[in-house]
């Protein structure tokens, strides 16, 4: 999601606005997804999930938000080092793509995959990031 937000807003928003947009969007998405899941899975016979269930569910899904921290750090660091807002967004997007490949690789290794299957899963994750790069490039040429 971070890559998609950067791709969509990186050309129009300043660095601070883009960073806030990423965090707010992910927190709202995290809360909405967990709300829907908790109601869908844990509401039975007029009973709401316990506070402990809500807390553990929110904690388990929190990595959805924290996954954005490295691209956000890249965005802000690039800007602090003198990159333009657009170039900082490109740097953050590149960081997000690398992170996608790393997560894809880690998930594939955890699943016991090797060889071509490991490469395919890692490459597919990276390809999703490349789609975001292409989207950003397309949006940049239209503005």
C-alpha positions as CSV (number, residue, x, y, z in Angstrom):
1,X,0.0,0.0,0.0
2,X,2.9,2.4,0.8
3,X,4.2,2.0,-2.8
4,X,0.7,2.7,-4.2
5,X,0.3,5.8,-2.1
6,X,3.8,7.1,-3.1
7,X,3.1,6.3,-6.7
8,X,-0.2,8.1,-6.7
9,X,0.7,11.1,-4.6
10,X,4.5,11.5,-5.0
11,X,4.2,13.9,-7.9
12,X,1.5,16.1,-6.4
13,X,2.2,16.2,-2.7
14,X,5.2,17.7,-0.8
15,X,7.3,15.4,1.3
16,X,5.6,16.2,4.6
17,X,2.1,15.8,3.1
18,X,3.0,12.6,1.4
19,X,4.5,11.2,4.7
20,X,1.3,12.1,6.6
21,X,-0.9,10.7,3.9
22,X,1.0,7.4,4.0
23,X,0.7,7.1,7.8
24,X,-2.9,8.2,8.0
25,X,-4.0,6.0,5.2
26,X,-2.3,2.9,6.6
27,X,-3.6,3.5,10.1
28,X,-7.2,4.0,8.8
29,X,-6.9,0.9,6.6
30,X,-5.5,-1.1,9.5
31,X,-8.3,-0.1,11.8
32,X,-11.0,-0.6,9.2
33,X,-9.7,-4.1,8.2
34,X,-9.4,-5.2,11.8
35,X,-12.8,-3.9,12.6
36,X,-14.3,-5.8,9.8
37,X,-12.4,-9.0,10.6
38,X,-13.3,-8.8,14.3
39,X,-17.0,-8.3,13.6
40,X,-17.0,-11.0,10.9
41,X,-15.1,-13.6,12.9
42,X,-15.8,-13.0,16.5
43,X,-19.3,-11.6,16.8
44,X,-21.6,-14.5,17.6
45,X,-25.0,-14.6,19.2
46,X,-25.0,-10.9,20.0
47,X,-21.6,-11.1,21.7
48,X,-18.7,-8.8,20.9
49,X,-15.1,-9.9,21.0
50,X,-13.3,-9.4,24.3
51,X,-10.9,-6.6,24.9
52,X,-8.0,-9.1,24.9
53,X,-9.2,-10.5,21.5
54,X,-9.4,-7.0,20.1
55,X,-6.0,-6.0,21.5
56,X,-4.3,-9.2,20.1
57,X,-5.9,-8.8,16.7
58,X,-4.8,-5.2,16.4
59,X,-1.3,-6.1,17.5
60,X,-1.1,-9.0,15.1
61,X,-2.0,-6.7,12.2
62,X,0.2,-3.8,13.2
63,X,3.0,-4.8,10.8
64,X,0.7,-3.6,8.1
65,X,1.5,-0.1,9.3
66,X,5.1,-0.6,10.4
67,X,6.0,-2.0,7.0
68,X,5.8,1.6,5.8
69,X,8.5,2.9,8.2
70,X,11.5,2.1,6.0
71,X,10.1,3.7,2.9
72,X,9.0,6.7,5.0
73,X,12.5,6.9,6.5
74,X,13.9,6.8,2.9
75,X,11.5,9.5,1.8
76,X,12.4,11.9,4.7
77,X,16.1,11.2,4.6
78,X,16.3,11.8,0.9
79,X,14.5,15.1,1.3
80,X,16.7,16.1,4.2
81,X,19.7,15.4,2.1
82,X,18.5,17.8,-0.5
83,X,16.5,15.7,-3.0
84,X,13.4,17.4,-4.4
85,X,10.1,16.1,-3.2
86,X,9.6,14.2,-6.4
87,X,13.0,12.6,-6.3
88,X,12.6,11.8,-2.6
89,X,9.4,10.0,-3.6
90,X,11.2,8.1,-6.3
91,X,13.8,7.0,-3.7
92,X,11.1,5.9,-1.3
93,X,9.3,4.0,-4.0
94,X,12.6,2.2,-4.9
95,X,13.0,1.4,-1.2
96,X,9.5,0.0,-1.1
97,X,10.2,-2.2,-4.2
98,X,13.4,-3.6,-2.6
99,X,11.4,-4.2,0.6
100,X,8.7,-6.1,-1.4
101,X,11.4,-8.4,-2.9
102,X,12.9,-9.0,0.5
103,X,9.6,-9.8,2.1
104,X,8.7,-12.1,-0.8
105,X,12.0,-13.8,-0.5
106,X,11.6,-14.2,3.3
107,X,8.1,-15.6,2.9
108,X,9.2,-18.0,0.3
109,X,12.1,-19.2,2.4
110,X,9.8,-19.6,5.5
111,X,7.5,-21.7,3.3
112,X,10.5,-23.9,2.5
113,X,10.7,-22.9,-1.2
114,X,13.9,-23.1,-3.1
115,X,15.2,-22.9,-6.7
116,X,12.8,-21.6,-9.3
117,X,9.9,-21.4,-6.9
118,X,11.9,-19.1,-4.5
119,X,12.9,-16.9,-7.5
120,X,9.3,-16.8,-8.8
121,X,7.8,-15.8,-5.5
122,X,10.5,-13.1,-4.8
123,X,10.3,-11.9,-8.4
124,X,6.5,-11.7,-8.3
125,X,6.7,-9.5,-5.2
126,X,9.2,-7.3,-6.9
127,X,7.0,-7.1,-10.0
128,X,4.1,-5.7,-8.0
129,X,6.5,-2.9,-6.9
130,X,7.6,-2.4,-10.5
131,X,3.9,-1.9,-11.4
132,X,3.9,1.0,-8.9
133,X,7.0,2.4,-10.4
134,X,5.3,2.3,-13.8
135,X,2.2,3.9,-12.4
136,X,4.3,6.8,-10.9
137,X,6.0,7.3,-14.2
138,X,2.7,7.4,-16.0
139,X,1.3,9.9,-13.5
140,X,4.4,12.0,-13.7
141,X,4.1,12.3,-17.4
142,X,0.5,13.5,-17.2
143,X,1.3,16.4,-14.8
